[in-house]
Amino acid sequence: MRSATVQVAKRGLITIPKELRDAYGIGEGDTLTLLDLGGVFVVSPRVSRVDVVAERLAAEWKEQGATLDVMLASLRERRSGHGA
């Protein structure tokens, strides 16, 4: 397991060490996922599947002119299909 110490700069910016950026193919402009696990932060170079699904649903709902009730019902349906 690798670890690195980083310092928070102005506006909350941190620099991921070059060794880790190179190892995981992280480049300028890439989007990372930051998870807060009760004060333990995990940064992942992978896009969260939740974000991908949420963006897809939002696009569908916008196209359909869906109401909040329709959106919530759709979320419940999707969650039940994933054992959530």
HELIX and SHEET records of a PDB file:
HELIX    1   1 LYS A   10  GLY A   12  5                                   3    
HELIX    2   2 LYS A   18  TYR A   24  1                                   7    
HELIX    3   3 ARG A   49  GLN A   64  1                                  16    
HELIX    4   4 LEU A   68  GLY A   81  1                                  14    
SHEET    1   A 2 THR A  33  ASP A  36  0                                        
SHEET    2   A 2 PHE A  41  SER A  44 -1                                        
END                                                                             
